[in-house]
Amino acid sequence: MTDPVVLVLLIPLLAAALLVAVPRYRLGAALNAAACLGTFAASIGLLVQRPATGAYLLVDDLNVVFVVLNGFVAATTSLFSASYVGHELAIGRLTARHLRFYHAMFQLMLFGMNLALVANNIGLMWVAVELATLTTVLMVGLYRTPEALEAAWKYFILGSVGIALALFGTILVYLAARPVVGEGLDAMVWTTLLAHAQDFDAPLLDIAFVFLLLGYGTKVGLVPLHAWLPDAHAEGPTPISAVLSGLLLNVALYALLRFKMLLAVNPLALAPGPLMIALGLLSVIFAGLMLYRRRDIKRLFAYSSIEHMGIIVFAFGLAGPIGNFAGLLQMTMHSLTKSAIFFSVGHVAQVKGTQRIGEIGGLTETHPLLGWGLVAGVAAIVGLPPFGVFAAEFLVVTSAFALHPVLAVGLVVGLLLAFGALLLRLTQVAFGPVRGGTAAGLGPLRMAHLPMFAHLALVLIAGIWLPPPLVAWFQHVAELLR
Amino acid sequence: MHGLSFDIAHMLAGSLVLVSFLMLYQVRLTALLHALALHALVLAASVAWQAHIQDAPHLYVTAALALGFKAALIPWALRRIVFRLGIHREIETVGGIGLTMLAGMALVALSLQVMLPVTAMEDPVAREDVALALSVVLIGLLMMVTRRNAVSQVVGFLSLENGIILAATGARGMPLVVEISVAFSVLIAFIVVGIFLFRIRERFDTVDVGALDAFRGGRA
C-alpha cells in the first residue's frame, strides 16, 4: 500500500492523462467518477495513515479536513456531472470532443486543488493555486458563447492579478524569513516558517500579509475583488459552478489561513483579525443587497456564495476557539449545501431550458423531487434550523456579539437581507404558477438526485447531531488556528 | 567591486521603472508593444546581472526565458494579433496622460516609502530591487485600470509580472524562482491564446460584415 498522500495527487493526474485519450463520453464520465471516488477513498486513507512531513508535502489536522471535503464533493459532483453532460450532449450544447477536454480538465483541477492543500512549500502552493485557476478558466469558457468567453476572460484577468499579488506577498514572506531561517529552500517551507515566525521582521510580514490577503482574497471572492465570481458561476457548466463555490473558494481561503497562522505567532505583527472582519462584513452586506436584483438563477446563488465566504472570513477574523470552530463548520456546511443547490439548479435549468428566474415557476408541481430538493437546499443555505448552516451561523453571530455587539448587528443585517432575497426568489421559482418548458421533446433527461440528497442529508444530520469525534477534531483545529 | 555591482543592479532595476513610465503614455498599440519588448529586455539584463552577482547559474534560465519568450515571442504574437484585428492604427484615449503620469509617480513614491523602511535589515541589493519591483507592479496595475482595450490590459499585466520576476530574482537565494517563472510563462501563453479566442469572435463579426458586402456586390 503506497502512501495515501501520493495517491491523492497521483490518481487525478493519471486520470487526466487517461481521459484526454478516451473518445467516448460515457466511458469518460464513468472514468471521471471512478477517479474521483478513488481520490476520495485515498483522502479517507489520510485520516488513518499520515505521511512524514517533508520539504514539499505536509498533512496535518487542518488540511485533512479540507482534503476529505474536497474528495467528497468532487466525487458527488462527478456523479452529477455524468447526468448533466449527458443531457448537454443530447441537446447539442456540447460535443464529445468538448467533453473529453472537460473531463481531463476536471481531474487536472482536482490535482491542482489537492496539491495546494497538501503543499508544505509556499511557492509550490502558489503554483498549485495557479494551476487550479487556469483549469477552471478553461472550463468556464467551455460553451464558447460570447458571454462564456467574456466571463472566462474576466475571471482570467482578475484571477491573474490576484495570483500575481499573492506571489509578491509570498516573495515578501521569503524575504522576512531569510535572515532568520537562512537562504534557500528552508525559508519557503511552511512548517519551518511557523517554527521561526516569532523572530521575523514584523513590518515586512505585515505588508506581505496585505498582499496575500488581496491576492488570495480575490480568489476567495471578497467584496471589492469579487467581480469575476458571478460571471464565472453563471456562464460555465453547472458542475463547475458547484466545485468553484464548494471547493476552489475554500482552497484560496485555506492558503490565506496558513499565512494568518504565521502572523498569529509573531507578537509584533499586526493582528489579521480586523482586516478579515472588515472585508468579511463588507462582503456579507454587499452580497445581501446585490441578491435582490438578480435575474439569473445561477448568478443569484453565486452572490450567495460571496455572502457565505464573507461570513466564513468574518468568523476566522474573529478567531478564538469559537470563532475558528464556527468558521470551519460554516465552511463545511456551505460547501455541502451550495454544491447541492447547484446540482439541483443545473437540472432545473435543463428541464426548463433557461436560467432566467422570471421564466421558471411552479417547480414543485412539475418536478416534485427536484423542486423540493431546491426548497430544502435554499432553506438550509439561508440558515433555517434544523440544517447545519443554522448552527454555524448561530455560533458566528454569538461570538461576534461577545466581541463587539455592533459587529454582530452588521452581520445579522447582512444575513437577513440575504434571507429575504433568497426566499423571495425561491417562492417564485418553486411555487406559484407553472412557467417554463417541461423538458418534453428535449430528449431523455436522466436526473441524478442522489448527490443532491446525500449532501442535504449530511447538512441536516450535522444540524441535528454533530458527531462528537468531529466536534473534537474541529475544536482541535480551531486551537491550532488560534 | 561590491559598490559597482550594486550600482549596476540598481541602474537596471531603475531602468525597468523608467520603461514602465514609457509604457504609461503610449497611445498607439504598436508603440506600446515595442515598449513592452524593451521592458522585457531590461528585465532579462537585470536578471542576468543578478545571476552573475549572486553566483546563481539557474537564474540564467529565467533571464533567457525573459529574453526569448517575453522580449521576442510575445510582442511578436501580440503584434500579429493587433495587425490582424486591424487596430494597429487606432489611438487609444488614455484619459489624461499628465494625470496618469502623476499617479504613476505617486505610486513609485508610495512603494519606496512603504518598502524601504521595512526592509532595513535586508542587504541593499534586495532592498532596492523589491522597492522598485513594487513600483513596477503598481504601475502595471495602474495601466490595467486606465486602459480599455484588451491587448493593452494584457500588456499592463505583462509589465506587472515582469516586476514580480524582478522581486523574485532580487531576493537572494529564493528557491523555485525558475519554476515560478516557467509557471508564469504558461500563464502568459494562456493569455495570448485567450486573445486569439477573442480574435475568433471578432472574425465572426467580420465574416458577417463580409457576407453583407458580398450580398451587396452580387446585387450590383
Boltz contact constraints between the chains, C-beta under 6 A:
constraints:
  - contact:
      token1: [A, 123]
      token2: [B, 176]
      max_distance: 6.0
  - contact:
      token1: [A, 127]
      token2: [B, 183]
      max_distance: 6.0
  - contact:
      token1: [A, 130]
      token2: [B, 183]
      max_distance: 6.0
  - contact:
      token1: [A, 149]
      token2: [B, 197]
      max_distance: 6.0
  - contact:
      token1: [A, 164]
      token2: [B, 160]
      max_distance: 6.0
  - contact:
      token1: [A, 164]
      token2: [B, 161]
      max_distance: 6.0
  - contact:
      token1: [A, 164]
      token2: [B, 164]
      max_distance: 6.0
  - contact:
      token1: [A, 167]
      token2: [B, 164]
      max_distance: 6.0
  - contact:
      token1: [A, 168]
      token2: [B, 164]
      max_distance: 6.0
  - contact:
      token1: [A, 171]
      token2: [B, 167]
      max_distance: 6.0
  - contact:
      token1: [A, 171]
      token2: [B, 168]
      max_distance: 6.0
  - contact:
      token1: [A, 171]
      token2: [B, 171]
      max_distance: 6.0
  - contact:
      token1: [A, 174]
      token2: [B, 171]
      max_distance: 6.0
  - contact:
      token1: [A, 174]
      token2: [B, 174]
      max_distance: 6.0
  - contact:
      token1: [A, 175]
      token2: [B, 171]
      max_distance: 6.0
  - contact:
      token1: [A, 179]
      token2: [B, 121]
      max_distance: 6.0
  - contact:
      token1: [A, 183]
      token2: [B, 173]
      max_distance: 6.0
  - contact:
      token1: [A, 184]
      token2: [B, 173]
      max_distance: 6.0
  - contact:
      token1: [A, 184]
      token2: [B, 175]
      max_distance: 6.0
  - contact:
      token1: [A, 185]
      token2: [B, 175]
      max_distance: 6.0
  - contact:
      token1: [A, 188]
      token2: [B, 175]
      max_distance: 6.0
  - contact:
      token1: [A, 201]
      token2: [B, 121]
      max_distance: 6.0
  - contact:
      token1: [A, 203]
      token2: [B, 118]
      max_distance: 6.0
  - contact:
      token1: [A, 204]
      token2: [B, 118]
      max_distance: 6.0
